[in-house]
Amino acid sequence: MILDLISRLPLYENQIPNAARIAAAFSESRPEAAGVEVREKSYPVKEDAARRFEVHYHTIDLMMARSGGEVIHCCPLAELTLAERLSGGADGRKLDGGPRGTAALLKEGYFCALFPGEAHMVGGRSPEADGAVSKWVVKVPCPEPYCIEDSE
């Protein structure tokens, strides 16, 4: 996991393909210019019981906060129980297990990059945020050395 300022995203070009292009598209509010899939999301944060972990195998989940904030828990995949695959043939699956591991605060002006095999649970409450988040979730195809295979 990488958590840093969006203004520094281009520095991670070696780890996150097209990081500079994605950062420029974000600063211009032009998701179509990112060159990769961008999902614009806004939602209220949730109680822990309503959150679930997920993991991806071939994509980097790059989350870029526009406003508000959320706690993202990240932990090793081995600490959780494999559950259903993501719907529609999406890369990854859901995982069972309550919040654990590292709790990172994603807030306005910051990005969080989660790599294949890094189980993550988004949407957590933080006393430092206002109860909602608006962000880009960028699905970055992962360089082969980072990819992993589903263990089931």
N, C-alpha and C positions, 0 to 999 in steps of 0.2 A: 504494500500500500504506500502511496505517496500522497501527502497532504501538504499543499503549498498555495501561494497566491497565484491567481490566474495570470497575472502579469509576468510571472516566472515560467509559465507553461512551456514557452519555446525552448527553454534550457534543457528540457527533457526529451528532445527530439530523438536521441539514441534509444530511449526506452519506450517512448510513445510515438509511433509513426504519425507523421503529419501534425505534430503538436503545434508548430508555428501557424500552420494554415487554420487549424481548429481555433486557436486563440484569436486569430484575426477575424474569423467568421463570428466568433462570440462577441468581440468588441464592436462589430458592425451590426449585431443582431440579425445575421443572415445565415441561418442554419444550412441553407442550400449550398453555401460556399465552403462548407467544412470538408466536402469530399468524402464523407462517411455518413452513416446513419445517425441522425440526431433526433432524439425524442424530447420534446418540450413538456415538462411535467410541473404541476403545481398541486400540492395536497397538504392537508393538515397533518401534523405529526400524530403519532398513535401511542397508546399505552403498550407496554412491552408484550402483554398477552396477545395483542393483535398483530404483532410483527413476526416475520419468519426470515430465516437465513436463505440465501441462494448462492450458487457458485456457477461460474462460467469456465469453459474449457478451452475456447479458441478466440475469445474476445477480451479486450480490456474494457472495463466499465469506467468511463471517464465522466465524473459528475461535476458540473460547474454551476455553482450557486449564483442565481440572479438576485434573490432577496430571501430574507428569513434565514432559517437554519434548521438543522436536524443532527441528531447523533447517529453516527454509523458505527455499528459494532463490526469488528473484523477478527476472525480467529482461524486457526488451522482447520482445514477440512476434516482431519482425523478426529476432532473433538465433537463432531456432529453425526447425526444419523441420516443417511441418504433417504430422500423421499421421492416424490413424483418429478418427472422431467418437466421442463418448462413447456407451456402450451404452444401449439403451432409450429413445433419443430425448432423453437428457439434454442440457442446454445446454452445448455446448463440444466440445472435442476434445483428444486427446493430442498431444504434440509430441515430436520427437526432438532430442536435444542434451544433453550432460552438464551437471552443476551449474555455474552461472555467475551473474553478476549479484550482487545483494545477498543476503547470508545473514543472516536474522533468526532470533533464538531466541524461539520461542513456549514459555513456561513457565507454570506454575501462577499463576493470577491475572491473566494477560494475554490480550489478544485481538489477532488479526491480521485486518484486512479487506483483501481482494484484489478489485479492481474489474475490470470487463470489459476484456479486452485485456492484463491483467497476467499473464503466464505465471508459473506457480508450481509448485514441486516440493517436496512435503512429506516428512516422515519421515526427515530426516537426523539423524545422530548429532552429539551435542555433549558436550564434556567437562563441561559444567555441568548435564547432565541424567542421569537414571538408566537410560536405555536404553529407555524406553517413554513413551507419552503417552496420556492419556485426555482427550477434549475433546468439545465440541459443534461440529459443522459446520452452520452456519445458512445456508440458501439464501435470501437476501434479494432479492426482485424489485427490479430496478434502475430508478431514475428514467431516463426516456428520454434525457436528455442524455448519460448515461454509457454507454448501449448502443452496441455496435458490431456490424458484420455479419461473418460468416465470409467470409474472402477467397477461398474455393474454391467 
